[in-house]
Amino acid sequence: MQTLVRDVEKLWNGKKASFEQRIAGWVNDVNKNKAKTEEARKRFHQWDPLRVYTSVSRIKNAPAYFSLRFFGQEVAVIQANGKQAVQLSIEPKHVNWTERDFDKNFRSKFNAGKIPWDSARAKRFRELFKAIKNPTPHSREHLVETEIINSMKKFPSKSGISNIQPVFFADCPLQVPLPIKGSSGVPEESRGGNMDILARRGKGGRNARLSVWELKKPGMPNAALIKAIKQSIIYASTLRMVLRSQSGPEWYKLFGFNGRLPKNLKIEAVLTIAHKDKDEFEQAKKTLSPWTPLCMGNDSILPHVAYYNDATYKVQQIIPIN
């Protein structure tokens, strides 16, 4: 695993100038649009079970636009531009996705177009999703993500992941891109795919550490788990490189920390899998031994595994990999 960390460093250093320019541009654009995004978010209420998300890309390019999701699947976009009325924007892709996953007759009720967020028709849109029982989004990872973020935000002390909060921006879960991806199990340049969940874990500001969660659906075979373990470490290692870049202090502040970057960063790489996949994971883990501390200069990457309930998707346990 230490070799994998070195591969991330090698790729980063080979493209350091372009990577640093790209991530500095991202965080500068977010800071520039911070007030506009926060003001836009205050203009509308989030109605359960729908959830409002934003991302670095959206803040950068369209700060008054928000992703509206139902169990992780985007079903519309909320537009809160300036003094204009807040709009619910349903695009053709949203109609297709909603018919595929949640309501096969959705097209007969709502067409693509814009609806005032405070209108009776928008209320009927929200009620439609509230009435859906046992939703089945196209991606099982979306169910996992929704339940984990809800657990982190609402009931941290009652779940298997106490003392943890997702990174939020303008009261929305913030999706953060990285210039390196790891989906193949090998570090490769990325054009900006997002981490699944970025959170802060630990008591108190100084004791809190960043926690990168990579989510996987139930039923992962051994080979896929080996790749997933590597993927989580690649993302956490890349995040460390971001934080040690010239724009690192700005990113650290964006992630909710008020103090200076510590001299010794500790970042968790959390692979999140179904409890029924525990035995497969143990076999996969053995092929990647030994599990020595993963060091990057004075910093450390801390591999963990989190198990969620196969039926409820609630996290039951998070433990270090060793």
Buried (B, 14 or more C-beta within 10 A) or exposed (E): BBEBBBBBBEBBEEEEEEBBBBBBEBBEBBEEBBEBBEBBBEBBEBBEBBBBBBBBBBBBEBBBBBBBBBBBBBBBBBBBBEEEEBBBBBBEEBBEBBBBBBBEEBBEEBEBEBBEBEEEEBEEBBEBBEEBEEBEBEBBBBBBBBBBBBBBBEEBEEBBBBEBBBBBBBEBBBBBBBBBBBBEBBBEEBEBBBBBBBBBBBEEEEEBBBBBBBBBBBEBEBEBBBBBBBBBBBBBBBBBBBBBBEBBBBBBBBBBBEEEEBEEBBBBBBBBBBBEBEEBBEEBBEEBEEEEEBEBEEBBBBBBBBBBBEEEBBBBEBEEBE
